[in-house]
Amino acid sequence: MPALYVMIPAALLLVGVAVYIFFWAVDSGQYDDLDSPAHSILFDDQDPRHQAAVKPDPAEADDQEPPPRG
């Protein structure tokens, strides 16, 4: 019986810590995008059809000359 006086508050403390960590993870955005990480493993970063490879780099856009008009 005396073990219950220690185990019940310890279990409640453990549950409280787990709930706090869960809500911290939700508030910090850990669960915002669940699909992209699962799909990104399927694509090679060097593949030109991959979205990350297709996006232009803003630093490189400044170095390029605009196409001639005419």
VENGIJO-V76408 format. One record per residue. N is the residue number from 1. RES is the residue in one small letter. SS is DSSP state (A for helix, B for strand, O for the rest). PHI is phi in whole degrees, 0 to 359 (999 if undefined). D_LAST is the distance of its C-alpha to the last C-alpha in Angstrom with 2 decimals. Layout:
BEGIN
N,RES,SS,PHI,D_LAST
N,RES,SS,PHI,D_LAST
END
This chain:
BEGIN
1,m,O,999,91.05
2,p,A,297,90.20
3,a,A,294,87.20
4,l,A,294,85.69
5,y,A,293,85.81
6,v,A,263,83.46
7,m,A,288,81.33
8,i,A,294,80.43
9,p,A,296,79.01
10,a,A,295,77.23
11,a,A,293,75.66
12,l,A,294,74.62
13,l,A,296,73.10
14,l,A,296,71.19
15,v,A,295,69.87
16,g,A,298,68.88
17,v,A,295,66.93
18,a,A,296,65.18
19,v,A,294,64.22
20,y,A,299,62.96
21,i,A,296,60.78
22,f,A,298,59.41
23,f,A,293,58.46
24,w,A,296,56.96
25,a,A,294,54.76
26,v,A,292,53.64
27,d,A,292,52.92
28,s,O,274,50.96
29,g,O,90,48.57
30,q,O,293,49.98
31,y,O,249,49.87
32,d,O,292,46.54
33,d,O,237,44.53
34,l,O,265,46.83
35,d,O,269,44.41
36,s,A,299,41.69
37,p,A,298,44.13
38,a,A,290,45.74
39,h,A,273,42.49
40,s,A,292,40.92
41,i,O,291,43.63
42,l,O,279,42.36
43,f,O,249,38.92
44,d,O,275,38.13
45,d,O,295,36.05
46,q,O,273,34.04
47,d,O,290,33.16
48,p,O,295,29.40
49,r,O,279,30.42
50,h,O,283,32.52
51,q,A,300,31.26
52,a,A,294,32.13
53,a,A,280,30.12
54,v,A,277,27.02
55,k,O,297,26.96
56,p,O,286,24.60
57,d,O,276,26.53
58,p,A,299,25.59
59,a,A,291,26.57
60,e,A,285,24.20
61,a,A,293,21.24
62,d,A,288,21.68
63,d,A,282,21.63
64,q,O,274,18.28
65,e,O,277,15.07
66,p,O,291,12.31
67,p,O,294,9.51
68,p,O,292,6.47
69,r,O,266,3.63
70,g,O,147,0.00
END
